[in-house]
Amino acid sequence: DSDEPLRAAYVWNSHPLLDDHERKRHLEALANAGFNHIYLGLDSGQVAQPQALKAPVETLVREAANQGIQVDLLLGDPLWLTDQHREDLAGLIRRLSPLPFAGLHLDLEVEQLGWPVPEERLERWLRTVAIAKAASPWPVTLVSHHRWFSDSADPQTCVPCQLPEMGIETVSLMIYTTRPGRAGELMDRATELWPGLSFRLVQSVEKALPGSQSWHGKTTRELTRVEQALNREGIQDIEWQDWQDHPAYPETRAQ
């Protein structure tokens, strides 16, 4: 049901989901935790052999659909923002294009190449998004730090203004805070500023982040209550980074 609120998990390490012995446990754990969407990351070894991905990805997409879960491809490497590596991203998307993903979720964090972010890097970001969109057979969504969609950053290069013209309609905002009211304020402000875009909220359960930014250590039931608190702030679509740190993540079986 397309009206159902989105609950997405970032799965940067996709090996268990593409493994015939682990897939079922992970999909059941995801479904039981309330997820209906996964962003599937692929590492350099996996993308080096796109033919070897065909059967496992097809199986995953089919079995995930049986659990009510949609699978998007997740790609993220800040080097793709650079002129010398932009075409690498386009080539990668074309190589992976036969795979039956529902969408492409692009995680291109301009801050990862250093801070402060020069104007030119924002322009490169837009160029990279345009090239990815042109190469992609799937709908493209972006994930970004919220600063580029708020009042706090006021660059000359207006990234949100240009996205709808490119055919990008949905942006996931990383607002890493354990204060639902604060997340609600920032989401409302982005929606007011950019009515041409629809926004999803990204929350973190990553253990590497400080307690003010991550819900790490909460149980699955406590995270459901966090989601309910966010819903009361008017936030329907929520994504969790990352599956490996989520309390519902199945224990890895001894090899």
C-alpha positions as CSV (number, residue, x, y, z in Angstrom):
1,D,0.0,0.0,0.0
2,S,1.7,3.2,-1.2
3,D,-0.1,5.2,1.5
4,E,1.5,3.2,4.3
5,P,4.2,5.2,6.1
6,L,7.7,4.3,5.1
7,R,10.0,2.4,7.6
8,A,13.3,1.9,5.9
9,A,16.6,0.3,7.1
10,Y,20.0,1.2,5.6
11,V,21.7,-2.2,5.0
12,W,25.3,-1.2,4.1
13,N,26.5,-4.8,4.6
14,S,24.2,-6.7,2.3
15,H,26.1,-10.0,2.5
16,P,23.6,-11.7,4.9
17,L,20.6,-10.7,2.7
18,L,22.2,-12.0,-0.4
19,D,23.2,-15.3,1.3
20,D,20.9,-18.2,0.8
21,H,21.5,-19.4,4.4
22,E,21.0,-16.1,6.1
23,R,18.4,-14.2,4.0
24,K,15.3,-15.7,5.5
25,R,16.3,-14.8,9.1
26,H,17.2,-11.3,8.2
27,L,14.0,-10.6,6.2
28,E,11.9,-12.0,9.0
29,A,13.7,-9.9,11.5
30,L,13.3,-6.8,9.4
31,A,9.6,-7.5,8.8
32,N,9.0,-8.2,12.5
33,A,10.7,-4.9,13.4
34,G,8.2,-3.1,11.2
35,F,10.4,-2.3,8.2
36,N,8.8,-2.2,4.7
37,H,11.7,-0.8,2.8
38,I,15.5,-1.5,2.7
39,Y,18.3,0.4,1.1
40,L,20.8,-2.3,0.0
41,G,24.5,-1.3,-0.1
42,L,27.0,-3.1,-2.2
43,D,30.7,-3.2,-1.6
44,S,33.5,-3.0,-4.1
45,G,33.9,-6.8,-4.3
46,Q,30.2,-7.2,-5.1
47,V,30.0,-4.5,-7.7
48,A,33.1,-5.9,-9.4
49,Q,31.0,-8.9,-10.4
50,P,27.5,-7.6,-11.4
51,Q,26.7,-11.0,-13.1
52,A,27.2,-12.8,-9.8
53,L,24.7,-10.4,-8.1
54,K,21.8,-11.2,-10.5
55,A,20.5,-14.4,-9.0
56,P,20.9,-13.3,-5.3
57,V,19.3,-9.9,-5.9
58,E,16.4,-11.4,-7.8
59,T,15.8,-13.9,-5.0
60,L,16.1,-11.1,-2.4
61,V,13.7,-8.8,-4.2
62,R,11.1,-11.6,-4.6
63,E,11.3,-12.9,-1.0
64,A,11.4,-9.4,0.4
65,A,8.2,-8.6,-1.5
66,N,6.5,-11.6,0.1
67,Q,7.3,-9.9,3.5
68,G,5.9,-6.6,2.2
69,I,9.4,-5.1,1.9
70,Q,10.7,-3.1,-1.1
71,V,14.4,-3.1,-2.0
72,D,16.3,0.0,-3.3
73,L,19.9,0.1,-4.3
74,L,22.0,2.2,-2.0
75,L,25.1,3.9,-3.4
76,G,27.3,6.3,-1.5
77,D,30.9,7.4,-2.0
78,P,31.9,11.1,-1.7
79,L,34.6,10.6,-4.4
80,W,31.8,10.5,-7.0
81,L,31.4,14.2,-6.4
82,T,34.7,14.8,-8.0
83,D,35.1,15.5,-11.7
84,Q,37.5,12.5,-12.1
85,H,35.2,9.9,-10.5
86,R,31.7,11.2,-11.6
87,E,31.7,9.0,-14.7
88,D,32.6,6.0,-12.5
89,L,29.2,6.4,-10.8
90,A,27.3,6.5,-14.1
91,G,29.2,3.5,-15.4
92,L,28.4,1.6,-12.1
93,I,24.7,2.4,-12.4
94,R,24.6,1.2,-16.0
95,R,26.3,-2.0,-15.0
96,L,23.8,-2.6,-12.2
97,S,20.8,-1.5,-14.3
98,P,19.6,-5.0,-15.1
99,L,19.0,-5.7,-11.4
100,P,15.4,-5.5,-10.3
101,F,15.7,-2.7,-7.7
102,A,12.7,-0.5,-7.0
103,G,14.8,2.6,-6.7
104,L,18.2,4.1,-6.3
105,H,19.0,5.9,-3.0
106,L,22.1,8.2,-3.4
107,D,24.1,9.0,-0.3
108,L,26.6,11.7,-1.4
109,E,27.7,13.6,1.7
110,V,29.5,16.7,0.6
111,E,30.9,17.2,4.1
112,Q,32.9,14.0,3.9
113,L,35.4,15.7,1.6
114,G,36.2,18.3,4.2
115,W,34.7,21.2,6.0
116,P,33.8,24.0,5.3
117,V,32.1,23.0,2.0
118,P,33.1,25.3,-0.8
119,E,30.5,26.6,-3.3
120,E,32.1,24.6,-6.1
121,R,31.5,21.3,-4.3
122,L,27.7,22.0,-4.1
123,E,27.8,22.6,-7.9
124,R,29.6,19.3,-8.3
125,W,27.0,17.6,-6.1
126,L,24.3,18.8,-8.5
127,R,26.3,17.6,-11.5
128,T,26.8,14.2,-10.0
129,V,23.1,13.9,-9.1
130,A,22.2,14.9,-12.7
131,I,24.5,12.2,-14.2
132,A,23.2,9.5,-11.8
133,K,19.6,10.4,-12.7
134,A,20.3,10.2,-16.4
135,A,22.0,6.8,-16.0
136,S,19.5,5.3,-13.6
137,P,16.7,3.1,-14.8
138,W,15.1,3.5,-11.4
139,P,13.6,6.5,-9.6
140,V,16.3,8.3,-7.7
141,T,16.1,9.6,-4.1
142,L,18.8,11.5,-2.2
143,V,19.9,11.4,1.4
144,S,21.6,14.5,2.8
145,H,22.5,16.3,6.0
146,H,19.6,18.6,6.8
147,R,21.7,21.8,6.7
148,W,21.4,22.1,2.9
149,F,17.6,22.1,3.2
150,S,17.3,24.5,6.2
151,D,18.0,28.2,7.0
152,S,21.3,27.4,8.6
153,A,23.3,27.0,5.4
154,D,22.8,29.9,2.9
155,P,25.0,29.0,0.0
156,Q,24.7,30.8,-3.3
157,T,24.3,27.4,-5.0
158,C,20.7,26.4,-4.0
159,V,20.7,22.6,-4.2
160,P,17.0,22.2,-3.2
161,C,15.9,24.7,-5.9
162,Q,17.4,22.6,-8.7
163,L,16.4,19.1,-7.6
164,P,12.8,19.1,-8.8
165,E,13.9,20.3,-12.2
166,M,16.1,17.2,-12.4
167,G,13.3,14.9,-11.5
168,I,14.3,14.4,-7.9
169,E,11.3,14.7,-5.6
170,T,12.2,12.9,-2.4
171,V,15.0,13.7,0.0
172,S,15.9,11.8,3.2
173,L,17.2,14.3,5.8
174,M,19.8,13.1,8.3
175,I,18.6,14.9,11.5
176,Y,20.6,13.0,14.1
177,T,19.0,14.0,17.4
178,T,17.3,12.1,20.2
179,R,14.9,15.0,20.7
180,P,11.8,14.3,18.6
181,G,10.5,17.9,19.0
182,R,13.8,19.2,17.4
183,A,13.5,16.7,14.5
184,G,9.9,17.8,14.0
185,E,10.9,21.5,13.9
186,L,13.6,20.9,11.3
187,M,11.4,18.7,9.1
188,D,8.6,21.3,9.2
189,R,11.0,24.0,8.2
190,A,12.4,22.1,5.3
191,T,8.8,21.4,4.1
192,E,7.9,25.1,4.4
193,L,11.0,26.2,2.5
194,W,10.9,23.6,-0.2
195,P,7.2,22.6,-1.0
196,G,8.3,21.0,-4.3
197,L,10.2,18.2,-2.4
198,S,8.9,15.6,0.0
199,F,11.0,14.7,3.0
200,R,11.8,11.6,5.0
201,L,13.6,11.6,8.3
202,V,16.7,9.6,8.9
203,Q,17.5,8.6,12.5
204,S,20.5,6.8,13.9
205,V,21.1,3.7,16.0
206,E,24.8,3.7,15.3
207,K,27.0,2.9,18.2
208,A,29.8,5.1,16.9
209,L,27.7,8.3,17.5
210,P,27.2,10.1,20.8
211,G,24.1,9.5,22.8
212,S,22.6,12.9,21.8
213,Q,22.7,11.8,18.2
214,S,21.9,8.1,18.2
215,W,19.2,5.9,19.8
216,H,21.8,3.1,20.2
217,G,21.1,0.8,23.1
218,K,17.3,1.1,22.8
219,T,15.2,-2.1,22.4
220,T,13.0,-2.6,19.3
221,R,10.0,-1.8,21.4
222,E,11.6,1.4,22.6
223,L,12.4,2.4,19.0
224,T,8.7,1.8,18.1
225,R,7.8,4.4,20.9
226,V,10.4,6.8,19.4
227,E,8.6,6.4,16.0
228,Q,5.3,7.1,17.6
229,A,6.7,10.3,19.2
230,L,8.0,11.3,15.8
231,N,4.6,10.6,14.2
232,R,3.1,13.0,16.8
233,E,5.5,15.6,15.4
234,G,3.9,15.0,12.0
235,I,6.7,12.8,10.7
236,Q,5.4,9.8,8.8
237,D,8.3,8.4,6.9
238,I,11.3,7.3,9.0
239,E,14.6,5.6,8.1
240,W,17.1,3.9,10.4
241,Q,20.8,4.0,9.9
242,D,22.1,1.2,10.1
243,W,20.6,-2.3,10.2
244,Q,23.8,-3.8,11.7
245,D,23.4,-1.6,14.8
246,H,19.6,-2.1,15.1
247,P,18.4,-4.1,18.1
248,A,16.4,-6.4,15.8
249,Y,19.6,-7.5,13.9
250,P,19.9,-11.3,14.1
251,E,22.9,-12.7,15.8
252,T,25.3,-14.0,13.2
253,R,25.5,-17.7,13.2
254,A,28.9,-19.3,13.9
255,Q,30.6,-20.0,10.6
